[in-house]
């Protein structure tokens, strides 16, 4: 659940960033058409800064003006974002699958059947374990 929330948050951020790019790209063609007589002195920086500072206003104007490039770009962004969020799985490389790659220095968590093999581990009662521990702590003279 936690990874889905992080994935959704990153998707929203990516959508906003891509939508800002679509607003700039879709607005460039009408901007150039409006300033085609004197394109060298056109206020390009004011256009881009206005798009960055007021993206909702610019998007609303493009919707009212029925800008097909804006609609196409927005549709592609929505489809791409849903694909990345819900259908794109993390691809595990060969180094992440250590149990299949298995070279010296690779690690993975052991399975229970690898740890507790029949006949290799012996259960010891707790009282006997404590007596063995105390006996191992005594020095050669029998003192602690």
RAFEN-V439836 format. One record per helix or strand. SS is the DSSP state (H for helix, E for strand). FROM is the first residue (numbers start at 1). TO is the last residue. Records with the same first field share a line. If there is no record, write none. Layout:
SS: FROM-TO + FROM-TO
This chain:
H: 2-34 + 39-41 + 44-53 + 55-64 + 68-87 + 98-101 + 112-115 + 126-137
